Every structure is written in C-alpha cells, then in structure tokens.
Amino acid sequence: MDDQAIILCGLEDAIAGESDCGRLIYDYNKTVKVFMDRDGMTQDEAIEWVDYNVMGVQCNGKGFIMMYDRNLIDPDLLEKTP
C-alpha cells in the first residue's frame, strides 16, 4: 500500500482490496451498510453521510477508490455509442 493512501478508520469491513497503484478499494454498498449497522442510520442517511463526509476526504494524499455496483448507475446517464 502506498504511504500516502488514505485508510478510512472504522470501515475495514468495507475494504474490497488494493489497487495496483497502492490505494485501498472500498465497496460503496458495504460502506453504506457499515454506517447503517454501526450508527443506526437509515439507508438514506447513510448514503448522504458517505457521499458528503466519506467522499469529501478524497482531496488529501493519494486517496482511495470507491467501487460502485453497476446496478446503481442510471443507464440513461451513460453516454451511448452509435
């Protein structure tokens, strides 16, 4: 792991692996679930917390990678190729 990689304390259960460039990869769904289980948040509260407070630390160091489930992506927002 890279020395400047960010380790998110308390989210060890959401780690999916490590990238070739030395950053930790976190599973978005598992990250949300940690906040729901640990802090008693609803799903909407946990999503808002992760999106604002967890993703907001990306500007420091090498950061981390958040892995999203493809099923969460709105297909209408994806660029379509002819």
Secondary structure as the mmCIF struct_conf table of DSSP 4:
data_model
#
loop_
_struct_conf.conf_type_id
_struct_conf.id
_struct_conf.beg_label_comp_id
_struct_conf.beg_label_asym_id
_struct_conf.beg_label_seq_id
_struct_conf.end_label_comp_id
_struct_conf.end_label_asym_id
_struct_conf.end_label_seq_id
TURN_TY1_P TURN_TY1_P1 ASP A 3 GLN A 4
STRN STRN1 ALA A 5 ALA A 5
TURN_TY1_P TURN_TY1_P2 CYS A 9 GLY A 10
HELX_RH_3T_P HELX_RH_3T_P1 GLU A 12 ALA A 14
STRN STRN2 ILE A 15 GLU A 18
TURN_TY1_P TURN_TY1_P3 ASP A 20 CYS A 21
BEND BEND1 GLY A 22 GLY A 22
STRN STRN3 LEU A 24 ASP A 27
HELX_RH_AL_P HELX_RH_AL_P1 TYR A 28 ASP A 39
HELX_RH_AL_P HELX_RH_AL_P2 GLN A 43 TRP A 49
HELX_RH_PI_P HELX_RH_PI_P1 VAL A 50 VAL A 54
HELX_RH_3T_P HELX_RH_3T_P2 MET A 55 CYS A 59
BEND BEND2 ASN A 60 ASN A 60
TURN_TY1_P TURN_TY1_P4 GLY A 61 LYS A 62
STRN STRN4 GLY A 63 GLY A 63
STRN STRN5 ILE A 65 MET A 67
HELX_RH_3T_P HELX_RH_3T_P3 ARG A 70 LEU A 72
BEND BEND3 ILE A 73 ILE A 73
HELX_RH_3T_P HELX_RH_3T_P4 PRO A 75 LEU A 77
BEND BEND4 LEU A 78 LEU A 78
HELX_LH_PP_P HELX_LH_PP_P1 GLU A 79 THR A 81
#
